[in-house]
Amino acid sequence: MQTIAPLWLWATFGGIVLVSLFIDFVVLKKQGSHDIGVKEALNWSMVWIALSFLFNGLFWWAVKDSTGSTEIANTKSLEFLTGYLIEKSLAVDNIFLFLMIFTYFAVPTQYQKRVLMIGIVGAIVLRSIMILVGGWLLAQFHWILYVFGAFLILTGVKMWLAADHEAELDDNPALKLLRKFMHVSKNYDGEKFWTVENGKKVATPLFMVICMVALTDVIFAVDSIPAIFAITSDPFIVLTSNIFAILGLRAMYFLLAAVANKFHLLNYGLAVILVFIGTKMCIVDFYKIPVLVSLGVVVGILALTMVLSVRSAKSSTKA
């Protein structure tokens, strides 16, 4: 696996992630458990997006400085931006499932922040491992690219067919498995993951929620990581674009949770994006779709489905 990023940029990226997690766990922890409103979620979302774009600008400068080529710098920064938008867009579907999990377990909104904060750390660790393994596999076995591509196409088709159906958490095999291996309290005990009942230490529903969120993120990473590898083979770009999208996941959740019903057609758009990216991977040896075209397709599909969602919602309200 080869990367164009210099060593100092890897160190800078690591520093940004550590500082970001410090802010989440130390500074924001002082606020205690509280409801996060739309305004606060929107402000934090803008901060994370701005930070991602600033890092992309630094990445552009680093590539230009090391290669002396503006063209290469433009291409690599576009790859980062496209990967970032793909991960952000696919995270929307992930967030809707998080919302369903929180609703199913009746998690009080003031406790949801801690669950998402811990989930973000787990996602960073697990996805870093998956990206490194995935990058090594693609470097060693080129034919896996076709497997990933076919998998994304099938996932996109399945997502399209299931877009109008409400997912049933009771039938979730992961939840059934967790309940077989642990005793769970019926009541919450603040933000604790473990409590004592009848002299025995048992898990609280909040611990079950953490497990479900972690399992859900791993499942969605199987879709999103190959999709970004379809844009670039550079592990630095795949990792950084993925992690920057994850860092803003908590704020994005509370923002989208408030407007989830307004974008009911978004799953159809995400399905089309997956099919497009999967097709791009399958035909890469015959025709390489330019990064700028991929970026335009992703942005265009997201914008179109959001506009259609709002318009159809207004039409149904008038009717």
C-alpha positions as CSV (number, residue, x, y, z in Angstrom):
1,M,0.0,0.0,0.0
2,Q,1.5,3.3,-1.1
3,T,0.4,6.8,-0.1
4,I,1.3,10.2,-1.4
5,A,0.9,11.8,2.0
6,P,4.2,12.8,3.8
7,L,4.9,11.4,7.3
8,W,4.3,14.8,9.0
9,L,0.8,14.9,7.6
10,W,0.0,11.5,9.1
11,A,1.2,12.9,12.5
12,T,-0.9,16.0,12.0
13,F,-4.0,13.9,11.3
14,G,-3.4,11.8,14.4
15,G,-3.0,15.0,16.5
16,I,-6.3,16.4,15.1
17,V,-8.1,13.2,16.0
18,L,-6.7,13.1,19.5
19,V,-7.6,16.8,20.1
20,S,-11.1,16.2,18.7
21,L,-11.7,13.2,21.0
22,F,-10.3,15.2,23.9
23,I,-12.9,18.0,23.2
24,D,-15.6,15.4,23.1
25,F,-14.7,13.5,26.2
26,V,-13.3,16.1,28.5
27,V,-14.7,19.5,27.5
28,L,-18.2,18.4,26.5
29,K,-18.4,16.0,29.5
30,K,-18.4,19.0,31.8
31,Q,-21.8,19.9,30.3
32,G,-23.2,16.6,31.7
33,S,-26.1,14.7,30.3
34,H,-28.4,17.2,28.5
35,D,-30.7,17.4,25.5
36,I,-28.9,18.5,22.4
37,G,-31.1,20.9,20.4
38,V,-31.1,21.6,16.6
39,K,-29.1,24.8,17.0
40,E,-26.3,23.2,19.0
41,A,-26.2,20.2,16.6
42,L,-26.1,22.5,13.6
43,N,-23.2,24.6,15.0
44,W,-21.1,21.5,15.8
45,S,-21.9,20.0,12.4
46,M,-20.6,23.2,10.7
47,V,-17.4,23.1,12.9
48,W,-16.7,19.4,11.9
49,I,-17.3,20.2,8.2
50,A,-15.1,23.3,8.3
51,L,-12.3,21.3,10.0
52,S,-12.6,18.6,7.3
53,F,-12.3,21.2,4.5
54,L,-9.4,22.9,6.2
55,F,-7.6,19.5,6.4
56,N,-8.3,18.9,2.8
57,G,-6.7,22.3,2.0
58,L,-3.6,21.3,4.1
59,F,-3.5,18.0,2.2
60,W,-3.6,19.8,-1.1
61,W,-0.7,22.0,-0.1
62,A,1.3,19.0,1.2
63,V,0.8,17.1,-2.1
64,K,1.8,20.1,-4.2
65,D,4.8,20.8,-2.0
66,S,6.0,17.2,-2.2
67,T,5.3,16.5,-5.9
68,G,5.6,20.0,-7.4
69,S,2.4,19.3,-9.4
70,T,-0.8,21.3,-9.0
71,E,-2.6,18.8,-11.1
72,I,-1.8,15.9,-8.8
73,A,-2.7,18.0,-5.8
74,N,-6.1,18.9,-7.3
75,T,-6.8,15.2,-8.1
76,K,-5.9,14.0,-4.6
77,S,-7.9,16.7,-2.9
78,L,-10.9,15.8,-5.1
79,E,-10.5,12.2,-4.1
80,F,-10.6,13.2,-0.4
81,L,-13.6,15.3,-0.9
82,T,-15.5,12.6,-2.9
83,G,-14.6,10.0,-0.2
84,Y,-15.7,12.3,2.5
85,L,-19.1,13.0,0.8
86,I,-19.7,9.3,0.2
87,E,-19.0,8.4,3.8
88,K,-21.2,11.4,5.0
89,S,-24.1,10.3,2.7
90,L,-23.9,6.7,3.7
91,A,-23.8,7.7,7.3
92,V,-27.3,9.1,6.9
93,D,-28.7,5.6,6.6
94,N,-26.6,4.6,9.6
95,I,-28.0,7.5,11.6
96,F,-31.6,6.5,10.8
97,L,-30.8,3.0,12.2
98,F,-29.3,4.6,15.3
99,L,-32.5,6.5,15.7
100,M,-34.5,3.3,15.5
101,I,-32.3,1.7,18.1
102,F,-32.6,4.6,20.5
103,T,-36.4,4.6,20.0
104,Y,-36.7,0.8,20.5
105,F,-34.8,0.9,23.8
106,A,-36.5,4.2,24.8
107,V,-33.1,5.8,25.5
108,P,-33.6,9.2,27.1
109,T,-32.2,11.9,24.8
110,Q,-29.8,13.2,27.6
111,Y,-28.0,9.8,27.6
112,Q,-27.7,9.4,23.8
113,K,-24.7,11.8,23.6
114,R,-22.5,9.4,25.7
115,V,-23.5,6.4,23.6
116,L,-22.6,8.2,20.4
117,M,-19.3,9.5,21.8
118,I,-18.2,6.0,22.8
119,G,-19.5,4.6,19.5
120,I,-17.3,7.1,17.6
121,V,-14.2,5.9,19.4
122,G,-15.1,2.3,18.6
123,A,-15.8,3.2,14.9
124,I,-12.4,4.9,14.6
125,V,-10.5,1.8,15.9
126,L,-12.5,-0.8,13.9
127,R,-12.6,1.2,10.7
128,S,-8.9,1.9,10.8
129,I,-8.3,-1.9,11.1
130,M,-10.7,-2.6,8.2
131,I,-9.2,0.0,6.0
132,L,-5.7,-1.3,6.5
133,V,-6.8,-4.9,5.9
134,G,-8.9,-3.9,2.9
135,G,-6.0,-1.8,1.4
136,W,-3.7,-4.8,1.8
137,L,-6.1,-7.2,0.2
138,L,-6.7,-4.9,-2.8
139,A,-2.9,-4.5,-3.2
140,Q,-2.3,-8.2,-3.1
141,F,-5.4,-9.5,-4.9
142,H,-6.7,-7.1,-7.6
143,W,-9.7,-9.4,-8.3
144,I,-11.2,-8.5,-4.9
145,L,-12.1,-5.2,-6.4
146,Y,-14.7,-6.9,-8.5
147,V,-16.1,-8.7,-5.4
148,F,-16.4,-5.4,-3.6
149,G,-18.1,-3.9,-6.6
150,A,-20.6,-6.7,-7.0
151,F,-21.3,-6.5,-3.2
152,L,-22.0,-2.8,-3.4
153,I,-24.4,-3.3,-6.4
154,L,-26.3,-6.0,-4.6
155,T,-26.5,-3.9,-1.4
156,G,-27.8,-0.9,-3.4
157,V,-30.5,-3.0,-5.0
158,K,-31.4,-4.5,-1.6
159,M,-31.6,-1.0,-0.1
160,W,-33.8,0.2,-2.9
161,L,-36.2,-2.7,-2.5
162,A,-36.4,-2.2,1.3
163,A,-36.6,1.6,1.3
164,D,-40.3,1.7,2.0
165,H,-40.3,-1.0,4.6
166,E,-39.8,-0.4,8.3
167,A,-37.0,-2.4,9.8
168,E,-37.9,-4.7,12.7
169,L,-35.4,-4.6,15.5
170,D,-37.1,-7.6,17.3
171,D,-35.9,-9.9,14.4
172,N,-32.3,-8.6,14.6
173,P,-30.0,-11.6,15.1
174,A,-27.4,-9.5,16.9
175,L,-29.9,-8.4,19.5
176,K,-31.1,-12.0,20.0
177,L,-27.5,-13.2,20.4
178,L,-26.7,-10.5,23.0
179,R,-29.8,-11.4,25.0
180,K,-28.7,-15.1,25.1
181,F,-25.3,-14.2,26.7
182,M,-26.2,-11.6,29.2
183,H,-28.9,-10.6,31.7
184,V,-30.2,-7.2,31.1
185,S,-32.0,-4.9,33.6
186,K,-35.4,-3.6,32.6
187,N,-34.6,-0.1,33.8
188,Y,-31.9,2.5,33.2
189,D,-29.5,3.5,35.9
190,G,-28.4,6.9,34.8
191,E,-25.6,6.7,32.3
192,K,-24.2,3.4,33.8
193,F,-23.6,0.3,31.7
194,W,-23.8,-2.0,34.7
195,T,-26.0,-2.1,37.7
196,V,-26.9,-4.4,40.6
197,E,-30.2,-6.3,40.9
198,N,-30.9,-8.8,43.6
199,G,-27.2,-8.8,44.5
200,K,-26.1,-9.6,41.0
201,K,-24.3,-7.5,38.5
202,V,-26.3,-7.1,35.3
203,A,-26.1,-5.0,32.2
204,T,-28.3,-2.0,31.7
205,P,-30.3,-1.3,28.5
206,L,-27.7,1.4,27.8
207,F,-25.0,-1.3,27.4
208,M,-27.2,-3.2,24.9
209,V,-27.6,0.0,23.0
210,I,-23.8,0.5,22.8
211,C,-23.3,-3.0,21.5
212,M,-26.1,-2.6,18.9
213,V,-24.6,0.8,17.7
214,A,-21.1,-0.8,17.4
215,L,-22.4,-3.8,15.4
216,T,-24.4,-1.5,13.2
217,D,-21.4,0.7,12.4
218,V,-19.3,-2.3,11.5
219,I,-22.0,-3.6,9.1
220,F,-22.3,-0.2,7.4
221,A,-18.5,0.1,7.2
222,V,-18.5,-3.0,5.0
223,D,-20.4,-0.8,2.5
224,S,-18.7,2.5,2.8
225,I,-15.0,1.5,2.9
226,P,-15.1,-0.4,-0.4
227,A,-17.0,2.5,-1.9
228,I,-14.2,4.9,-1.0
229,F,-11.6,2.5,-2.3
230,A,-13.4,2.7,-5.6
231,I,-12.4,6.4,-5.7
232,T,-8.8,6.0,-4.6
233,S,-6.3,3.3,-3.7
234,D,-4.4,5.7,-1.4
235,P,-5.0,4.4,2.2
236,F,-4.3,7.8,3.6
237,I,-7.2,9.3,1.7
238,V,-9.5,6.4,2.5
239,L,-8.7,6.6,6.2
240,T,-8.8,10.4,6.7
241,S,-11.9,11.0,4.7
242,N,-13.6,8.2,6.6
243,I,-12.5,9.3,10.1
244,F,-13.3,13.0,9.5
245,A,-16.9,12.0,8.5
246,I,-17.1,9.9,11.6
247,L,-15.9,12.7,13.9
248,G,-19.0,14.7,12.9
249,L,-21.4,11.8,13.3
250,R,-22.6,12.7,16.8
251,A,-23.7,16.3,15.8
252,M,-25.0,15.0,12.5
253,Y,-27.2,12.5,14.4
254,F,-29.0,15.1,16.5
255,L,-29.4,17.3,13.5
256,L,-30.9,14.6,11.3
257,A,-33.0,13.2,14.1
258,A,-35.0,16.4,14.1
259,V,-35.6,16.4,10.4
260,A,-35.6,12.7,9.6
261,N,-39.2,12.7,8.2
262,K,-38.4,15.5,5.7
263,F,-36.0,13.3,3.7
264,H,-37.9,10.1,3.4
265,L,-36.7,9.5,-0.2
266,L,-33.0,9.6,0.8
267,N,-32.6,5.8,1.0
268,Y,-33.4,5.6,-2.7
269,G,-30.7,8.1,-3.4
270,L,-28.2,6.2,-1.2
271,A,-29.1,3.0,-3.1
272,V,-28.4,4.6,-6.5
273,I,-25.0,5.9,-5.1
274,L,-24.0,2.4,-4.0
275,V,-24.9,0.9,-7.4
276,F,-23.0,3.6,-9.2
277,I,-19.9,3.1,-7.0
278,G,-20.1,-0.6,-7.3
279,T,-20.3,-0.3,-11.1
280,K,-17.3,2.0,-11.1
281,M,-15.3,-0.7,-9.3
282,C,-16.4,-3.4,-11.7
283,I,-15.4,-1.5,-14.8
284,V,-12.2,0.1,-13.5
285,D,-10.0,-2.0,-15.8
286,F,-12.1,-1.1,-18.9
287,Y,-12.9,2.6,-18.1
288,K,-11.9,4.7,-15.2
289,I,-14.6,7.2,-14.3
290,P,-13.0,10.6,-13.5
291,V,-13.0,11.6,-9.8
292,L,-14.8,14.9,-10.7
293,V,-17.6,13.0,-12.4
294,S,-18.0,10.7,-9.4
295,L,-18.1,13.7,-7.1
296,G,-20.8,15.3,-9.3
297,V,-22.9,12.1,-9.4
298,V,-22.8,11.8,-5.6
299,V,-23.7,15.4,-4.9
300,G,-26.3,15.5,-7.7
301,I,-28.1,12.3,-6.4
302,L,-28.1,13.6,-2.8
303,A,-29.4,17.0,-3.8
304,L,-32.1,15.5,-6.1
305,T,-33.5,13.1,-3.5
306,M,-33.5,15.8,-0.8
307,V,-35.4,18.2,-3.1
308,L,-37.9,15.5,-4.1
309,S,-38.4,14.5,-0.5
310,V,-39.3,18.0,0.5
311,R,-41.6,18.5,-2.4
312,S,-43.4,15.2,-2.0
313,A,-43.8,16.0,1.8
314,K,-45.4,19.4,0.9
315,S,-47.7,17.8,-1.7
316,S,-48.9,15.2,0.8
317,T,-49.5,17.9,3.4
318,K,-51.6,19.9,1.0
319,A,-53.6,16.9,0.0
